Amino acid sequence: MASNHVHKGDEPPHGCCGCDGHGSAGPDAIGRRDFLKASGVALGAVALTGLTYEALAAEARVTQPAAAPARKPLVVKPILTYSTPRRRPQTSWRNWGGIETQQDAEGEVQRITAELKKLCAEADFPVTVLDVSAVRSTAEADKALADAPQADTVVVYAAGGGSGVFDAAVKSGKQVIFFLRHRSGPVYLWYEIISPRYLRRHTDKLAVPGVDNRDVVVDSMAELTWRLRGLCGLKNAMGTRIVAIGGASGWGPSGRKAPEHSREKWKLDISTVAYPELGKLIKSAMADDAAMSDARRRAAAYMDDKSVELKTGKAFVENAFLLERIFRQIMARAEAGAITVNSCMGTIMPISKTTACLTLSLLNDAGYLAFCESDFVVIPSGILLASISGRPQFLNDPTYPHDGVITLAHCSAPRRMNGRDLEPVKLLTHFESDYGAAPKVEMRKGQKVTMVIPDFAFEKWIGLGGEIIDSPFLPICRSQIDVAYKASDAAVADAMPGFHWELVYGDYLRETGYALGKTAIGWQVLG
């Protein structure tokens, strides 16, 4: 009574073959960082020192780190709970539900398998579904879970049986979703009693730690899908390895503890590169004729595109491509898929002979996570949004909400905002310095967006949905959009915490809130 292994085809199923998506180590290989994370130890910032351009360039030629790490798939273990009651005279011998026999259960396994196969084929996030296990006892559930240690999430198809099976799933430490049938197949017993009997434990309040009403789905594969998408994002966000050029920091006095909070609550694995180290790498790269030639070639191809308008010096663009090459090499050395730049409003400019703005835009378009300002107040929210959506994030400065509109702007916006297509762009100077290369990305009007507003204390994030209504050209950061929202201006102004916001194309408020529900951070959606 088992289905075939189901994989989402467009991203490799790292979760079920033992690798972490960053290298070729076998399933038994474990490094210091992995050991610390597996042990639950919060990781401090690790300084990358002794970097040489020659060594990084040699590694790049050998390993070809051209592609950003793919998202790791969410590994799902489906479990059908059922019973096969026997008729007894003159007494109640069966509970509610349409599954009474072994044959009924076998048919239900086939139905579940077909539904999940279809879900995988249509999912826009990487997901692996393991074999369906049909269980009638806690012991059988324990064995099914023990046989699937790689699973991240258990989907319990609660057709019948006792709640001990549910407890086994919850105590496994994996995320648990309950799927109930009303009309999508034979009606399930727990469609009637999951709230009073299990979630509330015969009381008036939720009583199962780690499980609540948001973890229950009735009939709808769409409802199951968005929850799995949120959990996939959470899995990929937790423990992200990120390089902080110039060190890790947080915006303003209230953001000073942000790197510490990021390590504690998001298990971020932060490596730092000091500016003197970076300066040596850039100086050597600029003296490398092959590297400069490659940067000029790639910059020329970028600028030759009809959707690109050059409004700054060509050398700034070429140097941005050279810096992008160096950042990729540093991330490859750190086995990281994310990077941020501290003091990007000044310190990096005399070193790189450009600004980091276009460089960060290029990295985001290539599938990396690249952030300006090294603001770890907002970076975790950007990592989560990108991990949920599979799309580049836009870290931005908000303005003041008025008349149902807010302007969001920054100088390092990605162009591939929908994850596929490049938006038109003007290449200008960075506004505050009037130097370097910064993209003014013409984000599309009418596009629905998700905005996340994190707080300094890492206690509650705010979610806001909106629609881009304009891409103006004000004397502010170069990539700028006016976003309309449906909440009241007062509600937005009163609820705004922190400073920087994060934005992605599409509506991912449900997924973000569901993922945050599995953390110690609260969530409030406005409007």
N, C-alpha and C positions, 0 to 999 in steps of 0.2 A: 504493500500500500504506500508507494512512494513515487513522487514525480521525478522527472529529469531535472538536472541542474539548469537553472535559467540565468543567463547573463545579459545585461544591457550591452549592446554590441559596440557602441562608439567610444567607450573608454575601457581600458584594460581592467579586469576584475582583480585588482591587487589584493583585496581583502580576503580572498579565499585561496591565495597561493603563497601567502607568507611573506611577501615583500611589502615595503612601505611606499613604493612608487618613486623613490629618489635614487635608487642605485641597484646594483645587481647582486647584493648579498643574499645568501640563501636564507631559508626560513629559520635556521638556528643561529644566525649571526645577530649579535646585539652589541651596540656601541654604548659608550658611557652615558650619552644623553638619553638613549632609549631606556637604559637600565634605570636611570633616575626617574624618568617619566612613568615607567611601569611600576616603580616603587612608590609613586605618589609624592615624590619630593619636588618642591617648587624649584625651578631652575633659575639661577641668577644669570646676569649678562656675562657672556664669555667673550673675552677680547681675542680677536684674530690678529695675531702679531707675526712678524717675520715674513710677511707676504712679499713676494718678488714677482715682478711682471713676467720674467722669463719662466718661472715655475707655473704661474697661472696660464700663460699662453701655451706652454707645453701640455698642460692638462687639458686645455680646451681642444687642442689638436687631436688628442687621444680620445677623449670622451665625447666630443661633439655635443656640448650641452645647448643645442639649438632650441629645444622645445621646453616650455615650462612644465613642471610636474602636473600630471593629470589629477583631477580629484579622485580620491580613493572611493571605491563603491561602498554603499551601505549594504551590509550583509544581513539578510532577513531570514529568520527561521519561522516557518508557519507550523502551528500546532493545532490540530483539531481535537477538541475535547468532546467526548460523547459517552453514552452508555447504551447497553442492550438489555432493557428490562424484560423480565419474564412475567407472563400472565399468571395472576393468582386469583382464585375465586373470591367473590364477594368482598373485595377491598380495592383500594386504589393501588395500582401496580406500576404506573408510569407517570412521569412528569410531562409538562407541556413539551412540545417539540415534534418535528417531523422526521427525526432520525431515531429509529428504534432497533434496527437490525444491523448486522455486520455488512450486509449488502448495501444498506442505506449509507453507511459510513464510507464504504469503498467508492460509491458514486459521488459522495461529497468531496472526497479527496481529489477525484478527477475534476470536479467543478472548480475547486480552489486552485488546482494546478493550472487549469486553462485560464482562469481569471488573472492569476499572477504572471503567467507567460505573456498575456496581452499587456498587462501593466508595464512589464519590463520593456517590451517592444516599443511602447509609446512614451516611456519616461524620458524627460529631458535632463535627467541626472543619472549618475552611475549607480546601479543597484544590482545586487546578486541575490537570487532567491534559492535557498537550500531546499532539500527534499521536505515534503509535507510529512509530518509525523502524526498519526492518529493514536490518541492515548485515552485510556479509561481510568487511570490511577495516578497518584502522585509519583509512585515508583517509576512508571512508564514515562512520565513527564521528566523526571530527573535524568533518566537515561537519554531521552531525546535531546535534552539540553547539554548533557555531558558529551554527546556525540557531535555537538555543533559549537565548539569553543570559540570559533571565529565569528559567530553571529554577533551583530551589534544590537539588533532589534528582534523581539519575538512578537509575532502577530498571532494572538490566540483566537481561534475560531470557536467561540463558546457555544457549541450546539447543545451540550448537556454535561453530565458529570458533576463532581463536587468542586468546591472552591480551592481545595488543596492543590490542584493543578495550577491554578492562578498564582497561589502563593509561591510555588516552586519557580514559576517564571519571574515573578517580581524579585524573589530572593537571589536569583542568579546574577543580579546587578545589571542586566541588560534592560534597555528601554522596552516597555510593553504596550502594545496596542490591542484592544479587544475589538473583534469584528463580529457583529451580530446580524442575523438575517430576519427580516420581516417579510419582504416580498421577492427578494432576489434568489430565493431557493427555498428549501424546506425551513420553516420557521424554527428558530432556536429557543431553547428553554431560557437562556440567560437574557434574551430580549425582554423577558418579563421581570427578572429579579436581580439583574446585575447591580442596580443602584441600591435597593434596600438590603439585599443579602450580602453583597461583596463590598462595594465602594463605601457604604455607610456602616457596614457590620451591625445591622439591626439598630442603628441609632439615627439621629437627625443630622449628623455631620459626617463629612468625608473622613475615613478612618484608616486608609491604606497609604502609608508613606510612599511618596513618589508616583502615585497614580491618582488621577482625578477624572472628571467628566470629559475633559478634552481628549482623553485616551480611548474613548469609546466611539466606534463608527457603526452605523446601521446601513447596510445594503450598498452604500455608495463607494465605488472604486475610486472616484474622483476625490472623495474625502480622505480615503486611505492614502492616495497618492501624494497629496500636499503635505500630509503629516510625515510621510517617509522622506519627502524632499527636505523638509525642515530638519529632520534627524540626520540626513546625509550632510547638510550644511554644518550642523553642530559637530559631527564627527570630524569633518575636515578642518573646522576652525580650531578645535581644541588641540593644543600642542603644536601649533604652527611654528615652524622655524623661520625666523626673520632676522635679517642683518640690519643693524642700525648704524649708518654712517655718521660719525661724530657723536655717537652715544644715544642712549634712550632717554626720553624726557616726557613731559606733559605740559599742556598749555597753561600758563599762568601759575600763580602761587597754589591754587587749589588742585592743580594737576601734577604736583611734584611726586605724589605717590602712585601715579598712573602706571609706570613700568612695574612696580611691585604688585599692584592690583592685577595687572595683566598676566603676570606670572602665576599669581595665586588662583585667580578665578578662571583664566583661560589657558593656563599651563603653557603660555608662550615661551618658546625657546629662543632667547635673544642673544645674538652674537654682535659684537661691536667692532667697528673699524675706526681707528683714530684718523683725524685729518692728515697728520704727517705721513702715515702709512699710505693713505689714498694719494697724497701728493706725489710720493715716489712712484706709484704705479702709473699715474697719469703722465708724469715726466718721461718715464721709460716708453710708454705707449706712443707718445708724440714723437719720440726719436726712432720709432719703428716704422720704416717706410711701408712695410706690408700692411701694418695696422692702419696707418693713415690713409693708404690707398683704398683699403676696404671701407673705411668710414666715409671717404669721399664718394665712392661708388654707391654705397647704400643711401647716402644723403641725396645724391643726384637722382636716383630712382624714385625716392620719396617725393622730391620737389617736382619731378617731371609729371607727376599725376595731375590730371586736369582739375581734381577736386582740392588741390593744394595751392594756396596763394602765398607767395613769399613777400613778407613785409619787414624783414630783418636781414642782417648780414649772412651770407652763405656760410662763412667760416663758423659762425655760431651754431648753425645746423650741423655742420660736419663734426664739430667738437662734441655736440650732443650725441651723435652716433658713436663716437669713440668712447664717450663716457658710458654709454649703454653697453658696449662690449665689455668694458671693465667691470661694470656692475654684474653682468651675467657671469663673468669669471669668478667674481667674489662669491656670488650665491652658489655657484657650483662647488667651490671649495667648502663652503659652510653647509652644503646639502640643504639649502633653503630655497623656497619658492617665493619669498617675500623680501622686500627691502624698503627702508625708509631713510630719509636724509634730514639730519639735524642742521640747524643754522643754514638752511637753504636760501635764506634771504640775503646772504652776504658771504659767509666763510668759503663756500665752495666756488664762488665765481672767479677769484684770482687764481685758484688752483686749476680749474677745468677750462678756463677761458670761455666759459659759457655759463648758462644756468642749468639747473637740473630739471626744469619744467618739461621740456620736450622729451628728455631721457625717460622720465617717469611715465609720460604718456605712451611712449613706445613700448615700454616694458609691460604696462597694463594691456595694451593691445595684443601683445604676444602671449598673454595668458598668465603672466606673473602678477603678484600683488605688490604695487609700488605706491608709496605714500610720501608726501612732502611733510616737512616740519617735525618728524619724529614725535608726533603727538599721540602717546599711547592712551590718552583719554578716548580718542575716537578710533584708533586703529583696530581694536578688536571688533567693533561694529562693522567696519569695512570688510574685515576678513570674513565675518559671519555672513554678511549680505552677499559677497562675491561667492562664497562657498555654497550658499543656498541657490543662488540664481544661475551660477556658471557664467556670469557676465562681469565686465569690469566695473569697479566702484569709482565714484566721483567724490573725493573728499573736498569739501567746500566750506567757504565762509558764509554764514547766513546774515541777512540784514534784519530789518524790523518788519514784522507782519502788518499789513494794512490793506483794507479793501479786498480781502480774500486773496492777496498775492504776496509772495515773498521773493526777493532776488537772491540767488545763490551764485557764488562766483569763486573761482580759483584759477591758477595759471598752469595746472598740470593735468587737465582733463584728458581721459582716453578718447579715442575716436570710435573704437569698435564697441559702442555702448550697448548694442543689442547682442553682442557676442559673435557677430558675423561680419556685418557691413561697416565700412569706414565712412563716418560722417565727413562732410566738407570741413576744411580747416584753413584758417589764416595763420601764418607763422609770424609772430610779432616779437617785440622785446618783452621781457618780464616787466610788468607795469611799474612797480615801486622803484626798481633800479634803472629802468629804461635800457636794459642790457640783456644780451643773450637771446635765447630762442624759447618762446612760449606759445603754445597752441591756443587759438581761439576756435574751439570746436563749435560748429553750428548745429547744436542739438535740435532734433526735429520737433516742430510745433505739433501739438495734439498728442504727444507721447505721454502715456500714463507712467508715473514714477512712484517709487517707494523711497521715503526719507526716514532715516533713523537719527535720533538726537540723543546721544549718550550723556550721562551725568558724570560729574567729577568723582563722585563717591562710589561709582559702580554699584549703585543700589536700584536704580530704575531708569530704563530707557523709554523714550517717547517715540511712537510711530505716527507717521503722517503720510497719507496718500495724496497725490496731486497730479496735475497735468501741466506740461510745458506750454506756455502760451506765447512766449517771445524769447528771442536770443538777441538782446540789445547790444549796443557797443558803447557802454558808459566808461568814463575814466576810472576804472576799477580793475580788479584781476581779469585777465583776458577772456577765459571761458566763463560766460555768464548767461544765466537763464532766469526768466520770470516764471514762477510756478504758481498756479492757482490751486486752492484747496477749498474744502467745503466746511471745515471747522470754523468757528467764530474767531475773529482776530484776537479777542480777549483770551479765548481758551489757548490759542497758540502762544501768545505772549506770556501768559501766566505759567504755562507748562514748560517753557524753554529752559533746559538746564545746560551746563557745560558751555562749550563754544562751537567747535566744528561740528558739521553734520556730515552724514554719508547719504549717497543717493545711487540707486540703480534704476535702469529701465525695467518697467513691469510692476505688477502688484504682488509683493511678497510679504505683506503685513501679517497674514495668518501664519506663514511658515516661520517668520522671525519670532513672533510671539510664542509659538509652540516650542521652538528651540530654546528660547529664554526660560520657558517654564521648567526646563530640566536643569537650570542653573540657579544661582542665588541672586539673580538680577531680575527685578520686577519689570513689568511692561504695561504701558498705557497707550492706547490708540486714540488719537484725536479725530473727532468728526465721524 
